[in-house]
Each structure stands twice: as structure tokens, then as C-alpha cells.
Amino acid sequence: MAQGAESLAQKREQRQKEIASKSEAERARLERSFKAFRTLSEADQEKLRRLDRELKEDARTGQGQLQEAMNRYYDWLLTITPGQAADLRGETNPDKREKMVRELIKEQQDHAVAAGSMQGGRFPAGLSDEDLKAVLKVMEEAMRENSLSHEEMQQLDRKKKLAREDPKKKLAEEVYLMELAYPLRHFGQIPNWCTEEVYERMVLNISNEKQAAHIRRVGTQKEGLFWLNGLIWRNIGGKYEKLKPDQAELDRFFAGLSSAEKDQIMRLTWEQQPRQLTYMYLEKKSKEEPETYPPPPPWMRVGFQGGRGGFGPRGGGEPSRQGNVPGRGNKKRGRGQREENE
């Protein structure tokens, strides 16, 4: 009995030393994880303990199948839309969640057959970089002719110049162009610059024949534009993924938050915390380095309710940050469009 108590005390002391030797950011992450764990019910805590034991046993035996399955599932989550991911996170019934996953995979496979290669059952990543460049070029020419104000054209030219000088700033140019293309006042509608001729030119500039054929088959121009816009944002979304911080950087960011901001994070579920932290990190970087870190799309944050329908300025159903699109007041429009009181 005494030996057992002594052994437990030694283990506790060893763990305290291990924690003390970690960096401030690592200790902050452990604190955040522990607080999140304490908010769970006894049943959920036991589920996590059991999962931890199973993962350790799986690794100890040298098989690693459970960890591999978790890694595959995590990779797969990156291939679904923000709305689909939100639906999955909101489903607490494991049987219903499994059914949703199977349905999503089937939907992906059906779409992949129609629009591109199977790629292991994943959704196509979106337009290629070359196709995106060609499609946005057609879009920009049409907007310059019909809808952009002088101020908007100046701002766009400035961003294009910065992108030519530094490729890391290309994303900000692409995001700004999409914001100009889909102003909030016309959310869900075909923008005035997108005539049938312009729409056809954009589709013709897609070198992936299966993607182009699928856009033409879906029905009306509005439906086709919805799919095209989705392929554009899948490409842009992949670039946002590359801006995300690694775990160590995210831990350091959390350690530097105010007490109120930390409390805000701690009130979220375990799954929601890294997502919201990442959104807050990218939002902060967008204020510090706006030409390298454009404001993160709303679908990256916890609580986004944009859904899957329509096409908006930032690939979702919520407004962009107004400061990112100047020239939206009572401005005189470009050629071919009357003045509007916006």
C-alpha cells in the first residue's frame, strides 16, 4: 500500500518536472487542454481516456492503425465544404455522424466522376492555378468595362503591382478581386458584369474538360456560376490553408491573448477551440500584414452559418470586412452602368 502511494507520488513529481521544463506556449496549451477536459461530462472524459489508452497500445504494438485512421479522417475533413464540416461538428450522435460521412463520401465520388479524376474519392481541389488565372482575367476585364469605380481600379492595380513584386501577396489580389466581383448588395444574384458572353468565356478558359463539361451540364447560368465560384474558392481556400500557423505558433498566440479572449476560447468545445484560435490568429495577421494575410473568410470561424447555397464575396453567406473593399459609398460607376445610391 505504502509502495503504491510512493510510486504515485513519484509519477506526479515527474510529471510536474516535465511540465515545468516546457515552454510558456506549451504550458498554455496544456492548461487549455486540461480546462477543456474538465468541462466534459464523466462519460466523455472516460471516452477520451479510453481512446488515449487504445492509441498508446496501438502504437506500442507497432501497428498504428488507429492513428492512421485518425490521420486519414483529418485529411478528409479538409476536402469537404465549410457548411458540410459545420453540419458534422453539430451532430453529436455517432451513428448519425457516421451516416453523414458515408453520404458525403458518396457525394464526393459522384461529383468527382462528373467533374474530374477520382483522386482517392476526394472532391477535386478546384481550378488549377493556371485556370484560376485565366478565369479571373476574364472576370477582371469585364468588371473594368462595366462596374468598377476609378478608386476600385486604382486599388486593384496597386494589389496587382504588389503581387508581381512578391508572389506571397497574390492571394490578397485574388481575394480582393472576388470581393469586387460579388458585392453584398447583389448577394446570390448574377452580377451585372457577368453577361452570357463573359460567362461562356470564363468556362472556355477552364482547361479541365470534365470540370467545364460539368458546369455546362448543371443547368442555368446562375447554377453554373455557383459551381464555377465554388471551384474558384476551393483553389483560394487551399492557399488559406498554407497561411495557417503550426501548433507551436498557435500555442504562443494563445499565451499572448488577454484573459477575456482566453475565456472566450475556453468556453468553446474541444473541437472548436483550434478552429477559432486559427481564425483569430489570421484576423490579427490581416491587420498587421494585410497584403500577405487577407482577412480570413467567415467560414473559417466558429459559429459561421453561411450554409452551402448562393455565391458571395468571400465564398460564403456573410459580409467581408468592409475596410477591405473601398469605394462602396455613393460612387460613380464605370462605363455601361448608371450611378447607384448604395
Protein Blocks (a to p, Z undefined) as FASTA:
>chain_A
ZZmmmmmmmmmmmmmmmmmmpcfklmmmmmmmmmmmmmpcfklmmmmmmmmmmmmmmmmn
onommmmmmmmmmmmmmmpcfklmmmmmmpmblklmmmmmmmmmmmmmmmmmmnmcfklo
pacebjcfklmmmmmmmmmmmmmmmmpcfklmmmmmmmmmmmmmmmklmmmmmmmmmmmm
mgfklgoiacfklcfklmmmmmmmpmblmlmmmmmmnopfklmmmmmmmmmmmmmmmmmm
mmpccfklmmmmmmmpcfklmmmmmmpcfklmmmmmmmmmmmmmmmmmmmlmgcddfklp
ghianbjgdjdfkopabdcdfklmghiaccdddehiacddZZ
